[in-house]
Amino acid sequence: MAEKKLLGMAILVIAVIAAIGALAVFYTPIPSGEQVTLMFGFTPNVGYAPFYVAAAKGFYAEEGLNVSFQHTTEGGVGVIKTLGGGKAEFGYAGDSTVITARAQGVDMVAVQRIIQKTLFGVYSKEELNITEPHDLIGKKVAFPAPVGPPITVFKIILAKSGINFTEIEPLYVGGALISTHLAGDADAFMAYLPQKVVAEAISGSKMNEISASDYTTMGRTYVFTTEKMINEHPDIVRKFVRATQRGLEYAVLHPEEAVDAFIKYNPDAAEKRELHLAIWKAMAERGFDRDAQGNPIFHLPSEDDWEEKQDQMYDAGAIDKKTDVSKAYTDEFVRNLIK
């Protein structure tokens, strides 16, 4: 009986994740204007709503751009490979991607901050009473892999709490984070906020959270390009950033339309529309501070603490050398767009 229940749970998890990452591999609008490619770090998901909105509302077209969306399953590594190989003009991933790229000799530059706050966290079933890092000592914690942003951020949380990584038992389970935890094989899992929303939807109960934002700025997301692109085609960079900023602002203020824009380019996601809406609402609520009128507040790339990010990544073993981090970002293209 237990085996049947576990099997059913695994099938449900797979179905939900499949709905989040729809079948479309790329989207290319009707050819017109300057052709550019945006590389996402993962398969299609509602977290990319600002870009889908910018396409659906015609913001890119108004700038004379024909934008193709392409995806990799390799996360930031795939973005680095694609931009470094000259196969895309822009990339979208976490802040650690640009620091890793530059440590590897790839001249990527962050030109626009999208999700303004880190949304990583350590999640666990409420009844386990894991509410602070010290509660993780001696516990099994699930990670996607032994390398990458989730485990790097987790190690930063531990270091800030005076805990050695050897004091927990890591489990590397790929995409089975949620099913591993809900089946009782892991006491907690390290993931991005959308996976917490999915886990709560599947289990029907709330998850406890140790928020990474209390310990690090690592995990904010950015649009990247290369130094070559900035030097040779600054006009295209400026147009792309301007249209994306419009899409971002609209998506945060109009979550229903943002989800519908995502579904427009990923029709299989329609079946789980309410789940995708819950995910995007959570990201929009947690990922942005608001002003007195409820409008989202945006920041320049220079307002982030890149020195601290690089130091924390180096100390966590995520990079093996440091570079001039001031070259990892520029305010040039977004400065006049931030109110």
Order of alpha helices (4+ residues) and beta strands (2+ residues): alpha-beta-beta-alpha-alpha-beta-alpha-beta-alpha-beta-beta-beta-alpha-beta-alpha-beta-alpha-beta-beta-alpha-alpha-alpha-alpha-alpha
